[in-house]
């Protein structure tokens, strides 16, 4: 059996091959290209003909390189970067670090400690697609929330009436529509009830239009501290820009959610996952994406719970035990 360490980077990858005794069989730097992967396979083929006799360690669990290695039949271990760093410290305390050295370290790690790490699962392409879409959807939600947080901080500095009107719900259709139409306190105070009703109606609100418009108008016209006109205008430009970003991100979140639901519903495990309490379409898709559908990924129910982070963790330092 041979052990391969791949220290990946954007433009190239350093590779090291070890035998069962830890002897170096070969080293090479390959490009992040088809030819680079071909060079890696040729290097491995010089020392081993059976794919199942090859174990690969790499600090990555997805991407073209990982997909190619798994498709070749190699057993690929995705090593957590923190675990790799701790393993490096076991062998050197100088702090020295190099790409070829890391490749050897990863090969040595899978040679001696692979039983402590999980191999990259052989999930179906549909499950992988669900995982990609679920993570993309979550990232889009987080990106929108970052923009909402930035908007809230900006409004605190010059537009307290808007915060009074919408509170923490700054990503709502009402808030986005009104702030797009009235990005400054001066414009907000000038908005009539009829103006606000039209804005809310255009944003999609159908119920309690007059009541909600009156609440917003009272908040925007309430007495409040203000910035000089020049600064208020500058803040207003920032708010208008942020609102456009939030609108676009909301559209992307909705689009990704639709694609996620479409893929998830076609998976044979979808009905089983949706049967679990508290799991709807989006959360269920995330569970499928992260847990996977490889039937051999978990040896028992306990290992599945451990991977999900729901197994109890015992801490027993000294005489205490929790």
ABEGO torsion letter per residue (X at the ends): XBBBBBBBBAABBBBBBBBAAGBBAEBBBBBBBAAAAAAAAAAAAAABABAAABBBBBBBABEAAAAAAAAAGBBBBBBBAAAAAAAAAAABAAGBBBAAAAAAAAAAAAAAAAAABBBBBBBBAAAAAAAAAAAAAAAAAAAAAAAAAAAAAAAAAABAAAAAAAEABAABAAAAAAAAABABAAAAAABBAAAAAAAAAAAGBABGAAAAAAAAAAAAABBBBBBBAAAAAAAAAAAAAAAAAAAAAAAAAAAAAAAAAAAAAABAAAAAAAABBGBBAAAAAAAAAAAEABAAABABAAAAAAAAGABBBBBBBEABBX
